[in-house]
Amino acid sequence: MNSRFGGISLNMRHQRASVVFVLITLFIDVLGMGLVIPILPRLVQNLLGGEVAQASFVFGVLVSIYAVMQFFCAPILGALSDRFGRRPVILLALVGLGCDYILLSLAPSIWWLVLGRIIAGACGATFTPAGAYIADVSPPEKRAANFGLLGVAFGLGFIAGPALGGFLGASNLRLPFMVCAGLTLLNFLFGLLVMPESLKPENRRALDVRQMNPIGAVRAVWRYRGVAALVPVFVATQLAQQGLQSVWVPYTTYRYGWDIAGVGLSLAIVGLLFAFSQGALVRPIVGRFGEQRTLMIALGIAVLGMLLFGLASQGWMMYAVTAIYCGGLGLLNPAVQGLMSRAVPATEQGLLQGAMASVMTGAAIVGPLLANGSFAVAISPDLPLSLPGAPFFLGSILCLVALLLARRGMRHVEAQPAVIHPMAAVEALAA
């Protein structure tokens, strides 16, 4: 009996270590995304001989390339992880990212940076198999909380990335890439040693080329009623969130006169509050109210938060509203992901994560256009009335639409009874 429980205890330790590995992987992924924010524009400018206007355009192209590659590659990584398992896909993606950082640290021309952004966008979609891994190893009643841990990793990476890039890049623009290459390859070795495969052989499925693109992946999971009810909700909220992120800097600079330090501080606070809400609030709130009610609460807070952002007349008010908004935002995505993962069988968790990742990156392309475009129009001197809060009012409307859609679609999302996971029961006996 002791030997039996000892083997179970060892297995649980390996499972915890593998979850930690997945969280570190996502953290490093987001770290690399944030790393380029302070240093890539300057590196582009140096490679172009100091031409600011041309460098700004090229930097925008590089950012778009990264987003487009993630948009198309997320479903591919999801499908591959459903066929071959999560472990090999995540490990190969880490090798690709490590090599990409080495490439960027040595890049002698702009075309090397273009190639680097292509590789980074393709391999940086690790959150697709990572999300599927979390769904595999989590009992249904704990999935929302564990998806919240992914949000914690994202928030911490969002804080550390720009800070590390700015600190290391002050002495050498290429040094941050070298550091990220080392971290990524060390994480690969860690995963190689501790990460077991989470997808059972009986849950694997053959590759379907029709599902290895964003439209095909979304169509494939749309046949599940629970997913079909929540995809429009996810789209509306992602458009609002991505728009807020893109317009934050020009809005706060224009309306409150914040300098670079002020903007940087506000972004760090957003990351901290987001990480705290997902790490500390998701588990108790979902445990108390369930995923469906948690989603409705989060959407209500998002509607109010966006509205208050647009109405805030003083800079300090933005911090107060941020505390409210991030509390709701931290609950939103884990609740949606938890409900969707319940609606899809174990054989298609990678497909689901790939489809939702493509929706998210698609919103990252469209959302900024809506938010920044509405901001530019709202502050135009040709208008009789200046309305700088317009992008946030638009975001509030999008979140309200999502709330109404969620309320209408909840009847198609079956309420799940509490499920006792076999390993959780064994753990309790072993204790």
N, C-alpha and C positions, 0 to 999 in steps of 0.2 A: 504493500500500500504506500509506504513512504517513498519507495522507488518510483511508483507511478506518479505520485504528486510532485516528486522532485523533477521528473521529466516534464510535467505540465508547467511547473514553475519556470524551468529553463526555457520552455517554448514561449511562455508569456514574456520573459525577459527579452528574448530575441524579437518578439513582436513589438515590444515597446521600443527597442533599439531601432527597428526598421521604421517605425513611425517617426522617431526623432530624426532619422536620416532623411525621410521625405520632407519634413519641415525644414531641415537645414538646406535641402536641395532647392526648395521654393524660395527660402531666404536669400540664397546666393543668386538665384535667378533674378529676383527683384533688385538685389544689391547691384547686379550688373546693369540692369535697366536704369537705376538711379545714378550709377557711377558716371555715365556718359553725359548727364545733364550739365555739370559745370565745366567739363574738360573737352568734350567733343567739338563744340563750336570753336574753341580756341585752336584745337589741333587742325581742324579744317581750314581755319584762317591762315595758320602757319604754312600748311601745304599749298595754299593758293597764293602765297606771297603777300598776305596781309590785306587782301581785298574784302572789306567787311560786307558789302552788299552781296557779292557773289557767294561768300562763305555762308551768309544767312540762308540764301536760297538752297545751297547744297546741303546744309544741315537739315533743313526741312525735308528735302528729298530722302536723306538717310533715315530720318525718323519714320517717314511714310513707308519706306522699304521694309523696315523692321515690322511695322504693324501689318502690312500686306502679307508678309511671309508667315507671320503667326496666324493670320486669318485663314490662309490656305493649308497650313501644315498641322494645325491643331487636330482636325479630323483624321489626318493620316496617322499621327502618333496614337490617337485614340484607337483607331482600327487595328494598328499593328500591336498595340498592347492587349487588345481583346483576342488576337490570334496567337501571339508568341509569349504573352505574359508581360506584366508591368516591369519586372526587374531588368530584362535586357534592353528595353526601350529607354528607361530612365538612365541606365548606365551608359549606353551609347550616346544619348543626348548630352550627358555630362562630358564625355570625351570630346564631342564636337564643340561644346562651349569652351572647354579648356583650350583646345587648339585655336578657336576663334580669338580668344583673348591674347594668345601669343601672337597671332597674325596682326591684331590691332596694335600691339606694342611695338611691332617692327615695321608697320605700314610706311612705305616710302612715298606713296602717292594716293590721290583720292580714290582711284579704282580699287586699291586694296581695302580701303574703308567700305566701299560699296560691297565688295565680296564679303567682308567681315559682317556687315549688317544683314546680308542674306543668310549667312550661316547662323548668326545669332538669332534671327527671327525664326528660323526653322528649328533649331535645337532648343531655343528658349521657351518653346511651348511645352516645357516639362510639366507645367501645372495640369495638363490633360491626363497623362498616366499617373501623376501624383494624386490627383483627385480620385481617379479610379481605384488606386491603391488604398486610399483612406476608406472608400466605400466598401472595398473587399474585406478589410480587417475590422470594420466597425459594426456592431449590432445595430439594427435599424433605429432603436430608440436613442442611440448615441451619435448617430451620423451628423446631425446638425451641430452638436457641440464640437465634434472633431473637425468638421469643415470650418468651424470657427477658429480652430487652432491654425488652419491654413491662412486665415485672415490675419492672425497674430504675426505669423512669419512674414506675410506680405507687408504689414504695417511697419515692422521692425526693419525690413529691408528697404522700405521707402524712406525711413529716417536715416539709416546708416549709409546708403548708397551715395547720395549727394554730399553728405558730410565727409565720407572717406575720399570721394573723388576730389573734392575741393582741397582737403588737407594734403593728400599725397601729390595732387596735381600742381600744387603751389611750387614744389621743387622740381618736378619732372612730369610733363604731361603724359608720358607713357608709363610711368610707374604704377598708377592705379590698375592698368590692364594687366601688368605683370603680377600684381598682388592677387587680382581676381583669378588669373590663370592658376596660380598656386592653390588658392582656396578650392577652386572647382575640381582640380585633379586630386587633391587630398580627400575631398568629399567622395569622389569616384572610388578611391581605395577603401574608404570607410564603408561605402555601400557594398563593394565587392566582398568585404569580409563579414558584414553583419546583416545584410538585407536578404531575407528569404523571399521566394516568390509567393505572391498573395493570391494569384488566380489559379484555381484548381483546374487540372486537365479537362475535367468533364464540363467546365464552364467556358471553355475556349470555343471560338467559332471561326469558320472560314472567312477569308478576306472577301469583301464585296466592293469592287472598284466603284460602284455607283454611290457608295456611302463614304468614299474617301475624299469628299469635297464638301465645302460648307453647306451648300443647298441640299445635296444628297443626304448628309448626316442629319440635318434638321428634319427633312422629310421622313427619314427612317424612324426617328424618335417621336415624331408628331402622331404616329398611329396609337400611341399610348395616351389615353384620355387625360391622365394626370399631368403629363408633360404638355400636351396641347393646351391645357387650361392655364399653364404657368409660363409658357414661352412668351406670350405677349406682355405679361407682367414683367418678366425679366428684361425684355427689350426696352420697355418704357423707362424702367428704373435705371438701366445702364445708360441710356441716352442722357438722362438727367445727371447721373453721376459723372460720366465722362465730360459732359459739358461744363459742370462745376469745376472739375480739375483743370480744364484748359483755360477757363476765363478767370480763374482766381487771381493770377498775377497781374494781368492788365487791369482788372476791375479794382483791386485793392490799391494799386499804384495810382490809378486815375482818381478814384473817389476819396481815398484817405491819405494819399501822398506817401504811402509806405516805401521805404528804400529797400535795397537788396537784403539787408540784415533783418528788417521787419518781415519781409515776405518769407525769408528762410525760417525764421522763428515760427511763424504761423504754420508753415508746412510741417515742421517738426512736431508741433503740438497736435496737428491733425493726425499725423502718423501714430503718435503716442496714444491719443484718445481712441483711435480706431483699433489699435492693438489691444488696449485695455478692455474695450467693450466686447471684442470677440473672445478674449481670453477669460474674462471674469463674469460677463453677463449672460453669454449664450447658454451655457449649461444650466444655471439655475432657472432662467426664465423659460427656456424650452421645457425643462423638467416640470415647471409649475403650470404653464399654460398650454403646452403642446405646440407643434410646429405651425399649425394653421393659425391659431390665435396670435402667436408670436409674429407671424408674417403680417397680419392685419395691423398689429400695434406698430411694427416697424414702418409700415407704409404711412400710417397716420402721422408718425413723428417726422418722416421724410417730407410730407406735404407741408407741415407746419415749419420745419426747419428751412426749407427752400424759400418759403414766403418771408420768413424773418430775415434771411440773408439779404433779400432784395429791399427790405424796408429799413435795415440798419443804417442809421444816419451818422454814427460815430464808429471809429475803428475798433474800440474796445468791445462794442456790441457783437462784432464778428466772432470774438473769442467766446462770448457767452453762448451764442447760437451754435457755434462749433461743438461745444460740449453736449448740447441737446441733439444736434443732428448726427454726430458720430455715434451716440448711444443707439439711435435707431438704425443707422447704416450698418453698425456692427452686427445687428440681429437679422438684417434683411437677407443678405446673400446666403448665410448658413441655413436659414429656414427654407428658402427657395430650393437650395441644392439638396437639403435633406428630403423634402417632399418629392422632388423629381427622382432622386435615387431610389426611393421606395417604389415608384411607378414602373421602373425598368428592371428586367431580370438581370441576374449576375453576369450573364454572357454579354451584356451590352452596356456595362458601366463605362467602359472606355469610349464607346460610341457617343454616349450621352455627354460625357465631359468634353469630348472634342467638339460636339455640336454647340454646346454652351460657350466654350472658349471662342469659337468662331463668331457667335453672336456678340460676345463681349468685345472682341477686337473690331468687329464691324461697327459696333456702337462707338468705339474709340476713333473711328474714321469719320462717322457722321455727326456724333455728338458735338465735338469741337466746332464743326462748321456751323451748326445751329446756334450754339451759345455765343461764339465770337462774332458770328454774323449779326445776331440780334443785338449784341452789345454795340457793335459798330454803327448800326442803324439808329439805335436808341440814343446815342450821344452825338449824332450828326448835328452840326450847327444849322442845317437846313430845316430841322424840325422845330415847330413852335414850342415844344415842351421836351426837355431832356429827361430821360427815364433810364438811368444807368443800371437799375436793378432788373431790367427786362430779362436777361438770361436766367436769373433766378426765379422770376415769375413763371417763365416758360418751364423751368425745371419743376416748379410746384404743380403746374398743370399736368405735366407728364406723370408725376407721382400720384396725383389725384386720379388720372386715368387708370394707372396701374392698380390703385386701391379699388376702384369700381370693377375693373376686370377680375381682380382677385376675389372680390365678394361674390361676383356672378359665377366665377368658375370653380369655387370651392366645393360645390355640390358634385363636381366631377373628380375631385381629389378625395379619395376615400380616406376617412379617418382610420389610422392604424392603431390597433390595440397595443398595449405594452408587450414587448417580446423579450423573453428571457434568453439571452444568448447562451449556448451550451458552455462555452469557455468561461463566461461570467459565473455560471452556476458552479462549475468545477472549482473556480477560484474561491468562491464563497465557502465551499466545503473544505477546500485545502486550508483556508484561514482558520 
